[in-house]
Amino acid sequence: MIIRGLTKKIVVTRLVVGHTHADIDAKFAKIWMKIRNMHVLTAQHYEQLITSALKSTKHVSKVVDLLVIPDYALLLNGMNANKTSK
């Protein structure tokens, strides 16, 4: 992105593991405890394990399999077209 002139600076940050203090972390902990010693080979098996891990929680959990493949070429080419047309 820098070479293409799209930006001058890229900043990469990450949260300290286990210290995000987000409510969702508790859900991920339950899932991790369920699968930590298992081999999960299919998306369907992973869905079953997630559902099983979260069935005892007071919130209803629903697994949605969402596949998104971004078109980065279109994004980058569109940005270059806008840059050269200015």
VEXVEX-18069 format. One record per residue: residue number from 1; residue in one letter; x, y, z of N, C-alpha, C, O in turn. Coordinates in steps of 0.05 Angstrom, whole numbers, always signed. Last residue first. Layout:
BEGIN
+-----+---+--------+--------+--------+--------+--------+--------+--------+--------+--------+--------+--------+--------+
!   k ! r !   n.c1 !   n.c2 !   n.c3 !  ca.c1 !  ca.c2 !  ca.c3 !   c.c1 !   c.c2 !   c.c3 !   o.c1 !   o.c2 !   o.c3 !
+-----+---+--------+--------+--------+--------+--------+--------+--------+--------+--------+--------+--------+--------+
! NUM ! a !      X !      Y !      Z !      X !      Y !      Z !      X !      Y !      Z !      X !      Y !      Z !
...
+-----+---+--------+--------+--------+--------+--------+--------+--------+--------+--------+--------+--------+--------+
This chain:
BEGIN
+-----+---+--------+--------+--------+--------+--------+--------+--------+--------+--------+--------+--------+--------+
!   k ! r !   n.c1 !   n.c2 !   n.c3 !  ca.c1 !  ca.c2 !  ca.c3 !   c.c1 !   c.c2 !   c.c3 !   o.c1 !   o.c2 !   o.c3 !
+-----+---+--------+--------+--------+--------+--------+--------+--------+--------+--------+--------+--------+--------+
!  86 ! k !   -143 !   +253 !   -211 !   -144 !   +279 !   -197 !   -125 !   +299 !   -209 !   -123 !   +322 !   -200 !
!  85 ! s !   -137 !   +205 !   -234 !   -156 !   +223 !   -247 !   -157 !   +250 !   -234 !   -170 !   +268 !   -244 !
!  84 ! t !   -102 !   +176 !   -202 !    -91 !   +187 !   -228 !   -111 !   +206 !   -241 !   -102 !   +223 !   -257 !
!  83 ! k !   -135 !   +163 !   -160 !   -111 !   +179 !   -154 !   -101 !   +192 !   -180 !    -93 !   +215 !   -180 !
!  82 ! n !   -175 !   +131 !   -182 !   -182 !   +157 !   -170 !   -159 !   +175 !   -166 !   -161 !   +199 !   -168 !
!  81 ! a !   -143 !    +89 !   -198 !   -157 !   +104 !   -218 !   -166 !   +131 !   -207 !   -164 !   +151 !   -221 !
!  80 ! n !   -125 !    +70 !   -149 !   -106 !    +80 !   -168 !   -119 !    +97 !   -189 !   -109 !   +118 !   -197 !
!  79 ! m !   -174 !    +52 !   -128 !   -159 !    +73 !   -114 !   -139 !    +86 !   -133 !   -135 !   +110 !   -133 !
!  78 ! g !   -186 !    +11 !   -165 !   -204 !    +34 !   -162 !   -190 !    +58 !   -148 !   -194 !    +81 !   -156 !
!  77 ! n !   -144 !    -23 !   -154 !   -146 !    -11 !   -180 !   -164 !    +13 !   -180 !   -158 !    +33 !   -193 !
!  76 ! l !   -158 !    -38 !   -101 !   -132 !    -24 !   -107 !   -133 !    -10 !   -134 !   -123 !    +12 !   -137 !
!  75 ! l !   -209 !    -61 !   -109 !   -205 !    -40 !    -90 !   -180 !    -24 !    -97 !   -181 !     +1 !    -99 !
!  74 ! l !   -198 !   -101 !   -147 !   -217 !    -80 !   -153 !   -213 !    -56 !   -135 !   -213 !    -33 !   -144 !
!  73 ! a !   -163 !   -132 !   -115 !   -154 !   -121 !   -141 !   -172 !    -97 !   -149 !   -162 !    -76 !   -157 !
!  72 ! y !   -194 !   -150 !    -73 !   -173 !   -130 !    -68 !   -163 !   -117 !    -94 !   -157 !    -93 !    -93 !
!  71 ! d !   -251 !   -169 !    -60 !   -238 !   -164 !    -86 !   -218 !   -142 !    -83 !   -223 !   -119 !    -89 !
!  70 ! p !   -258 !   -216 !     -6 !   -256 !   -189 !    -16 !   -242 !   -187 !    -43 !   -224 !   -203 !    -49 !
!  69 ! i !   -300 !   -264 !     +6 !   -274 !   -262 !     -7 !   -273 !   -234 !    -19 !   -285 !   -228 !    -40 !
!  68 ! v !   -333 !   -293 !    +58 !   -330 !   -268 !    +43 !   -302 !   -268 !    +32 !   -282 !   -271 !    +46 !
!  67 ! l !   -379 !   -333 !    +87 !   -355 !   -334 !    +71 !   -354 !   -308 !    +54 !   -372 !   -303 !    +38 !
!  66 ! l !   -406 !   -352 !   +146 !   -405 !   -329 !   +128 !   -378 !   -330 !   +113 !   -357 !   -328 !   +126 !
!  65 ! d !   -447 !   -387 !   +183 !   -423 !   -392 !   +166 !   -423 !   -371 !   +144 !   -440 !   -372 !   +126 !
!  64 ! v !   -466 !   -375 !   +247 !   -472 !   -368 !   +219 !   -446 !   -371 !   +204 !   -425 !   -359 !   +210 !
!  63 ! v !   -494 !   -401 !   +304 !   -470 !   -402 !   +287 !   -479 !   -395 !   +259 !   -496 !   -408 !   +248 !
!  62 ! k !   -521 !   -372 !   +360 !   -527 !   -382 !   +333 !   -502 !   -380 !   +317 !   -489 !   -359 !   +316 !
!  61 ! s !   -541 !   -376 !   +427 !   -520 !   -373 !   +408 !   -527 !   -385 !   +381 !   -539 !   -407 !   +381 !
!  60 ! v !   -575 !   -344 !   +478 !   -578 !   -362 !   +455 !   -556 !   -356 !   +435 !   -552 !   -333 !   +428 !
!  59 ! h !   -549 !   -339 !   +544 !   -554 !   -327 !   +518 !   -556 !   -348 !   +496 !   -541 !   -367 !   +496 !
!  58 ! k !   -533 !   -370 !   +586 !   -560 !   -359 !   +587 !   -568 !   -345 !   +561 !   -592 !   -339 !   +557 !
!  57 ! t !   -499 !   -431 !   +568 !   -500 !   -403 !   +574 !   -528 !   -392 !   +573 !   -546 !   -405 !   +561 !
!  56 ! s !   -498 !   -483 !   +551 !   -504 !   -479 !   +579 !   -505 !   -449 !   +587 !   -510 !   -442 !   +610 !
!  55 ! k !   -483 !   -482 !   +498 !   -511 !   -489 !   +504 !   -518 !   -483 !   +533 !   -542 !   -480 !   +539 !
!  54 ! l !   -431 !   -474 !   +481 !   -446 !   -450 !   +489 !   -475 !   -457 !   +498 !   -490 !   -438 !   +505 !
!  53 ! a !   -411 !   -523 !   +465 !   -397 !   -508 !   +485 !   -414 !   -485 !   +497 !   -411 !   -478 !   +520 !
!  52 ! s !   -448 !   -537 !   +424 !   -446 !   -553 !   +448 !   -433 !   -537 !   +471 !   -442 !   -538 !   +494 !
!  51 ! t !   -435 !   -498 !   +386 !   -462 !   -500 !   +397 !   -462 !   -515 !   +423 !   -476 !   -507 !   +442 !
!  50 ! i !   -382 !   -513 !   +376 !   -388 !   -486 !   +386 !   -416 !   -487 !   +400 !   -419 !   -477 !   +422 !
!  49 ! l !   -388 !   -565 !   +356 !   -374 !   -560 !   +381 !   -379 !   -533 !   +393 !   -382 !   -531 !   +417 !
!  48 ! q !   -417 !   -555 !   +309 !   -428 !   -572 !   +330 !   -415 !   -567 !   +357 !   -428 !   -566 !   +377 !
!  47 ! e !   -380 !   -523 !   +281 !   -406 !   -512 !   +289 !   -419 !   -528 !   +311 !   -429 !   -517 !   +330 !
!  46 ! y !   -339 !   -561 !   +273 !   -334 !   -537 !   +289 !   -360 !   -524 !   +299 !   -362 !   -516 !   +322 !
!  45 ! h !   -366 !   -595 !   +239 !   -358 !   -605 !   +265 !   -352 !   -581 !   +284 !   -359 !   -582 !   +307 !
!  44 ! q !   -372 !   -560 !   +195 !   -395 !   -571 !   +208 !   -389 !   -582 !   +236 !   -404 !   -578 !   +255 !
!  43 ! a !   -320 !   -551 !   +179 !   -335 !   -529 !   +190 !   -360 !   -539 !   +204 !   -368 !   -527 !   +224 !
!  42 ! t !   -274 !   -603 !   +200 !   -294 !   -592 !   +182 !   -308 !   -568 !   +196 !   -309 !   -566 !   +220 !
!  41 ! l !   -237 !   -619 !   +239 !   -230 !   -620 !   +211 !   -250 !   -608 !   +191 !   -244 !   -604 !   +168 !
!  40 ! v !   -207 !   -611 !   +297 !   -232 !   -603 !   +284 !   -226 !   -601 !   +254 !   -211 !   -583 !   +246 !
!  39 ! h !   -182 !   -647 !   +348 !   -177 !   -640 !   +320 !   -204 !   -635 !   +307 !   -221 !   -652 !   +307 !
!  38 ! m !   -175 !   -624 !   +416 !   -189 !   -638 !   +395 !   -178 !   -630 !   +368 !   -166 !   -608 !   +364 !
!  37 ! n !   -164 !   -595 !   +461 !   -150 !   -620 !   +458 !   -162 !   -637 !   +435 !   -158 !   -661 !   +434 !
!  36 ! r !   -197 !   -549 !   +457 !   -168 !   -546 !   +460 !   -152 !   -572 !   +456 !   -129 !   -571 !   +447 !
!  35 ! i !   -252 !   -544 !   +454 !   -238 !   -555 !   +431 !   -207 !   -557 !   +435 !   -193 !   -566 !   +416 !
!  34 ! k !   -272 !   -524 !   +503 !   -285 !   -547 !   +490 !   -267 !   -560 !   +469 !   -265 !   -585 !   +468 !
!  33 ! m !   -241 !   -479 !   +513 !   -241 !   -501 !   +532 !   -252 !   -527 !   +520 !   -243 !   -549 !   +526 !
!  32 ! w !   -257 !   -448 !   +469 !   -230 !   -458 !   +470 !   -228 !   -481 !   +490 !   -215 !   -501 !   +484 !
!  31 ! i !   -310 !   -436 !   +484 !   -305 !   -451 !   +459 !   -277 !   -464 !   +460 !   -273 !   -487 !   +454 !
!  30 ! k !   -301 !   -407 !   +530 !   -317 !   -431 !   +531 !   -312 !   -449 !   +507 !   -309 !   -473 !   +509 !
!  29 ! a !   -273 !   -364 !   +508 !   -260 !   -381 !   +528 !   -275 !   -408 !   +530 !   -262 !   -429 !   +533 !
!  28 ! f !   -311 !   -340 !   +477 !   -288 !   -352 !   +464 !   -273 !   -371 !   +483 !   -263 !   -392 !   +475 !
!  27 ! k !   -344 !   -320 !   +518 !   -354 !   -339 !   +499 !   -331 !   -354 !   +485 !   -331 !   -379 !   +483 !
!  26 ! a !   -310 !   -283 !   +542 !   -320 !   -305 !   +558 !   -331 !   -327 !   +540 !   -327 !   -351 !   +546 !
!  25 ! d !   -303 !   -245 !   +501 !   -281 !   -262 !   +509 !   -289 !   -286 !   +525 !   -278 !   -307 !   +523 !
!  24 ! i !   -348 !   -213 !   +498 !   -346 !   -236 !   +480 !   -323 !   -255 !   +487 !   -324 !   -278 !   +480 !
!  23 ! d !   -338 !   -171 !   +532 !   -357 !   -192 !   +540 !   -355 !   -217 !   +523 !   -359 !   -239 !   +533 !
!  22 ! a !   -270 !   -153 !   +538 !   -295 !   -152 !   +523 !   -313 !   -175 !   +532 !   -303 !   -197 !   +539 !
!  21 ! h !   -219 !   -150 !   +558 !   -241 !   -144 !   +575 !   -268 !   -140 !   +561 !   -285 !   -126 !   +570 !
!  20 ! t !   -171 !   -161 !   +536 !   -188 !   -143 !   +521 !   -212 !   -134 !   +538 !   -223 !   -113 !   +532 !
!  19 ! h !   -131 !   -196 !   +553 !   -136 !   -171 !   +568 !   -153 !   -151 !   +552 !   -150 !   -127 !   +555 !
!  18 ! g !   -116 !   -241 !   +525 !   -131 !   -244 !   +550 !   -138 !   -219 !   +565 !   -149 !   -220 !   +587 !
!  17 ! v !    -60 !   -211 !   +496 !    -77 !   -235 !   +498 !    -90 !   -236 !   +525 !    -77 !   -234 !   +546 !
!  16 ! v !    -65 !   -143 !   +481 !    -51 !   -163 !   +497 !    -70 !   -187 !   +501 !    -93 !   -183 !   +508 !
!  15 ! l !    -82 !   -126 !   +414 !    -88 !   -126 !   +442 !    -72 !   -147 !   +456 !    -65 !   -168 !   +444 !
!  14 ! r !    -41 !    -93 !   +366 !    -57 !   -116 !   +375 !    -61 !   -114 !   +405 !    -44 !   -102 !   +419 !
!  13 ! t !    -29 !    -56 !   +306 !    -30 !    -58 !   +335 !    -45 !    -84 !   +342 !    -60 !    -94 !   +326 !
!  12 ! v !     +5 !    -23 !   +257 !     -6 !    -49 !   +264 !     -5 !    -51 !   +294 !    +16 !    -48 !   +307 !
!  11 ! v !     +1 !    +28 !   +211 !     +5 !    +22 !   +240 !     -9 !     -4 !   +246 !    -33 !     -6 !   +241 !
!  10 ! i !    +32 !    +55 !   +157 !    +14 !    +34 !   +165 !    +21 !    +28 !   +195 !    +44 !    +24 !   +201 !
!   9 ! k !    +37 !   +113 !   +116 !    +44 !   +100 !   +141 !    +23 !    +78 !   +147 !     -1 !    +83 !   +143 !
!   8 ! k !    +20 !   +135 !    +70 !    +47 !   +140 !    +77 !    +56 !   +123 !   +101 !    +80 !   +120 !   +105 !
!   7 ! t !    -19 !   +102 !    +19 !    -16 !   +114 !    +46 !    +14 !   +118 !    +51 !    +31 !   +107 !    +37 !
!   6 ! l !    -15 !    +91 !    -34 !    -42 !    +93 !    -23 !    -42 !   +105 !     +5 !    -61 !   +117 !    +14 !
!   5 ! g !    +30 !    +81 !    -63 !    +24 !   +109 !    -57 !     -4 !   +113 !    -44 !    -15 !   +135 !    -44 !
!   4 ! r !    +49 !    +32 !    -71 !    +29 !    +41 !    -90 !    +21 !    +70 !    -85 !     +6 !    +82 !   -100 !
!   3 ! i !    +80 !    +27 !    -25 !    +93 !    +28 !    -51 !    +74 !    +39 !    -72 !    +82 !    +54 !    -90 !
!   2 ! i !    +40 !    +24 !    +14 !    +58 !    +46 !    +14 !    +71 !    +50 !    -13 !    +73 !    +72 !    -24 !
!   1 ! m !    +16 !    -24 !     +0 !     +0 !     +0 !     +0 !    +17 !    +25 !     +0 !    +11 !    +45 !    -12 !
+-----+---+--------+--------+--------+--------+--------+--------+--------+--------+--------+--------+--------+--------+
